[in-house]
Amino acid sequence: MSKILDGRKLSKKVLANVKKEIQDRKLKLRLAVVFVGDNKVSRVYLRKKQEACEKAGIDFKVFGFPGNIAGSELRQEIEKIVCEPDNSGIVIQLPLPFNYLITQPLLNLVPAEKDPDCLSQESFEKFKSRNNWILPPVVAAIRKFFEEYKITARGKNAVVVGQGRLVGLPASIWLKRQGAKVVVCDKETKNIAAKIKKADIVVSGAGSPRLIKSSMVKKGAVVVDCGTSVEKEKTVGDVDFKSVFKKAGFISPVPGGVGPLAVACLLENLIKLNKK
């Protein structure tokens, strides 16, 4: 039976440290979030970010725009938000209702010093080359889990499901850096089940409800579920938690796993950027 990777418990520690540092240094910070459209999963994360900011003593402001806004108009609005000195950090909530060719240039409008999400090309290249002193929030959350629960990646077989900029791509880079042998899978990959079955570590960010079943998981594997979907008004992950829980060595639940810890790490990044 698995040990739970408790993101809520760890996030409380991180937020307590963030709050103390803000108070000790008398910082006045604001997290500005650009929210386009009305994605249900995004709304969940928006609420979590607001709650975390309130606990830590960080001002929180949402800049909302309709889903049918033109890319050029949104660009102008983001440029204004970036120039506002009170906005200490800026998050462009994904997904945006545009393809990659439009989305990435919009993310690139956020300068590295105001990018706690590490999503601009500048920030991401720094992360890839180890020149950035912050990690993408999901990667920072995974690292904290591994440190807290004494999990090592070196020499292990790892499978990352999904290649997105929020989870799959940064997680695969970080795991390779830790010495793991990494295989990345997406919806085009054949025999995903067979590949996952060989993995000592599974990180999933596909956003596909209950994609990973117990039969696909190696006994004793570390399963980090970073996927989030809304099903009948309930938040669910990529992993069929009830069945996989009986087989994995460690498993993160959804909700209560990576999500709250990644949000706390986002605010930790905000502090680090403002220190710099």
Residue, then its C-alpha position, 0 to 999 in steps of 0.5 A: m500500500s502506498k505512502i501519500l505524497d501530501g502536498r497540502k501538508l508540505s504547502k503549509k510549511v512553504l507558505a509559512n516560510v514565505k509569510k515569515e520572509i515577507q513580514d521580516r523584510k517588510l515586502k509588499l508584493r502583488l501576484a497579477v494573473v492574466f485569465v482569458g476565457d472561463n476554463k473550469v480547471s483554470r478557475v480551480y487553480l485561480r482560486k487556489k492561488q488567491e487563497a495561498c496569496e491571502k495566507a502568505g500576505i501577498d496582494f492578488k489581482v486578476f486581469g480577466f479577458p473574454g475568450n474571444i479576445a484577439g491575440s493582438e489586443l491581449r498582447q497590448e493589455i499584457e504589455k500594460i500589466v507588465c509595465e505596472p510597477d505594483n505587479s511584482g510577478i505576472v502569471i498568464q494562466l494556461p491554457l489560452p484560447f490560441n495555438y502555440l504560435i500565438t501563446q508562446p509570444l504572449l508568454n514571452l512578454v513577461p520579463a524573467e524578473k517577473d516570471p515566477d511561473c518560468l514560462s517565458q522563453e527567456s526564463f525557460e532557457k535559463f532553467k534548461s541551462r541551469n542559469n535560473w535560480i528558480l524552478p518551474p513550480v511543478v518541478a519545484a513541487i516534485r523536488k520537494f516531494f523527493e526531498e521530504y520522502k527521501i526519494t532518489a531519481r538517480g539510476k531509476n527508470a522514469v516515464v513522463v506522460g505529456q510534453g506540455r510546458l507546465v509539466g511534461l517538458p520541465a519534469s523530463i528535463w529535471l529528472k534527466r538532470q537528477g540522473a534518471k533514465v527518462v522516457v517521454c510519452d504523449k497521445e501519439t506514443k504506442n504501447i504507453a502501458a508497456k512503457i509505464k509498466k517498466a517505470d520506477i517513477v511515473v510523472s503524469g501531466a496529460g490532463s486525461p482523467r484516470l488514464i493510468k490504471s493499476s495494471m499499468v503500474k510497477k509494484g512499488a513505483v513512485v507515481v506523481d499525478c500532476g494532471t487535473s480535470v473536472e468531472k461532474e464538478k469534481t477535480v480528478g487526476d490522470v491516475d486511477f487513485k483507488s486502484v493504483f494506491k494499493k500497488a504504488g510505493f508513493i502516490s500523490p492524490v488529486p486534489g491535495g498532491v502536486g497542486p497546492l504544493a506547486v502553488a506554494c512554490l510559485l509564491e516561493n519563486l516570487i519571493k526569490l525573484n524579488k530578492k534578486 
